[in-house]
Amino acid sequence: MLARTRRVPTMAAAVALGLATAGGAASAASALSAPAAAPAPHSLAGPQAATLPNGDRVLVSGTGPAASIMVQAPDGSTVPAVRYMPDTHHAYVIPDSVLANPAQLSTLAQYQVPALSTASAPAATPFYPLSILQINALGLDGKAADATTFLTNVDDATKWSMPLPVAGGIERVAVPTGHYSATTIFDSYDATTGIDTMHVAAQLDLTVTAGGVTTVTADERTATAQVTAIAPKPTVADATTLAYLRTDTKGLTGGVTILGDGGPTYVSPTGTAQVGTFSYDLQSWGGESPAGTANPYRYDVMFPAADHVDANQNHTVDASKLTTTHNIVSTDPGETRHQGEYMVGPVSPTQGGFQTGHVITVPENLTAYTGPPIGDDQWVATVIPALPDVTSGFPAALFFNQNGPVYQGKTEVWHTWAHGPLTPQAGQFKDPAGCRSCADGGTVDLALSALTDSNPDSTADFMGPATGHFTVYRDGTQVFSQDNASGAELTGQAQTPGTYRMVFDLDLSQFPITQSTASHTDITVPYTPAQDPKSTLPAGDFCQAQGTGTTPCSILPVLNLNYQLATDGFNTTHGPVAAMLLTVGHQSYGKAGSQAAITGATVSVSYDKGATWTPASVVPAGQGHYAVLWTNGAKGATPWLKVTATDALGGSITQTVANAYTIG
């Protein structure tokens, strides 16, 4: 079943060649503590996390305006917030609890998030004639009220664009004369229930004149249109994202993105803007099945933007356009609370986005109905198969990401999450992805997805103490060795046939998990500078080795293993015999990749942590497919698995997984 509590935000869809790790969180400070720089490809660098003055944390996936974020309270729950981007160089994140007490916004710079902002060239500071603007805020009772006004000069946003705390119902500020837009948020945040009630009053065309005082009244009572949506099945709203964007007369676009938690949200109707342009939309709406529903489901949809705010904010979900995804979520038997999380949200390459986490009972079969993206937005979905205990400091968790698009048209699809054993792999990707191991002339990339499950194109990121070591050999000579890396880029490589060898050790023993706690992967890769036409990387995929070149990269014939172990939702087998379908292939992107024949595979099992190994029965079941059977040991044991495979090119793989599954 679904629960309305939300915890542990996603890091979502990081660059595919690295691990994300975090050893701990910064403590709350009087100013925002800056996040680390974005991790380089192949590295095991940590996710970006910044602490706001009120103690909340902003977790950032990606960098700059296009990054996706979530805001996390000190207790681990995710909270509603406003993301304010006045221009392409500055971005602020303000939790709703702060908006409800606008006096906390006395120093706006404390809420600027460096990872969301981009450097701009220094410029001379212009000076403009200033006039006094007074904002009077009136509440639902017609009396003075607290509010926050996001004020933007629409002649030239670089002259003025920032939020103003209207504490006690009045704010005075000196601003350049000219035309302005004001978006005022009246926020009532219940810290006990976490439910937020919000009224948003937008005034698109204000004029500040020279001399005297220009007075503007922001009235909460004008926000009369409640934002609602009706889905085909009964739902309880649990997420709304509203986008108010304003483009000035010079073409600079900025705005306010408001993430709500499904609590009542009201907006004020408007006409069209008279100076510059205005865009408003319900960027996303989400709703879950009612509590106690036997087969839980949820809806996540977007709605088109308009150049005004309509008085009718009642929306209808179009069932004829939904992708139906059956999410089958497995978990670790060490997760005694049986809580996981499904995270989803819109992300725009120009405006970034929010993701909202929704707690699910694990293991779980969750049906997600997803509407088509609108404009340049795309959906990002992530699953945490086991929520950590947030009382023990900065939580450690595995974040499983879907490489392909969440929305796939009017269709029905199935997606497994965290079905083990969990292992590093080269990957087989149906949709565009970054090539793990590709070559372009003398530049050779050799890398693995640091952790995958039984879905061939899913990958996992790490929030927690993951460690590893990656080594590369060329014709028996070591050419790369580095801690906390899952890949390497080699330059100046000899353009002669040879053999590369990748050795990757991954240790997850410090995570709160009992299965797939460590792995050792050893892969031999034949190399030839002559490009196989069947291994040319498709144009829609990304090749880091290519750099600024125009020649398509060549996909290296790296062996890939796919495990389909017959276990339940806790990755646990029952009975005297364990069974697995093993598929051996090569890394692939769409239909491109090596087609070399697989020449053999072996599987062994150990019940004494790798001291001794017992061969399993491996029966060929078609090219690259093997049916594997072995005898289970004692109940409660977590056996190790070792798999080897070879191909006709002379390539090979040996992979050992510690505590691969549990015997029930």
ABEGO torsion letter per residue (X at the ends): XBBABBBGBBAEGBBAABBBBBAEBBBBBABBBBBBBBBBBGBABBBBBBBBAAGBBBBBBEBEAABBBBBBBAAGBBBBBBBBBABAABBBBBBAAAAABAAAAABAAAABBAAABBBBBBBBBBBBBBBBBBBBBBBAAGBBBBBBBBBBBAABAAABBBBBBBBGGBBBBBBBBEBBBBBBBBBBBBAAAGBBBBBBBBBABBBBBBEEBBBBBBBAAABABBBBBBBABBBBBABBBBBBBBBBAAGBBBEBBBBBAGBBBBBBBBBBBABEBBBBBBABBBBBBBBGBABBBBBBBBBBBBABBBABABBBBBAAABBBBBBBBBBBAABAAGBBBBBBBBBBAAAEBBBBBBBBBOBBBBBBBBBBBBEABBBBBBBBABBBBAAAEBBBBBBBBBABBABAEBBBBBBBBGBOBBBBBAEBBABBBBBABBBBEABBBBBBBABBBABAABBBBBBEBBBBBBBBBBGGBBABBBBGBABBBBBGBBBBBBBBBBBBBBBAAABBBABGABBBBBBBBBBBABBBAAABBBAABBBAAAEABABBBBBBBBBBBBBBBBBBAAGBBBEABBBBBBBBBBBBBEABEBABBBAEBBBBBBAAGGABBBBBBBBBAEBGBBBBBBBBBBBGBBBBBBBBBBBAAGBBBBBBBBGABBBX
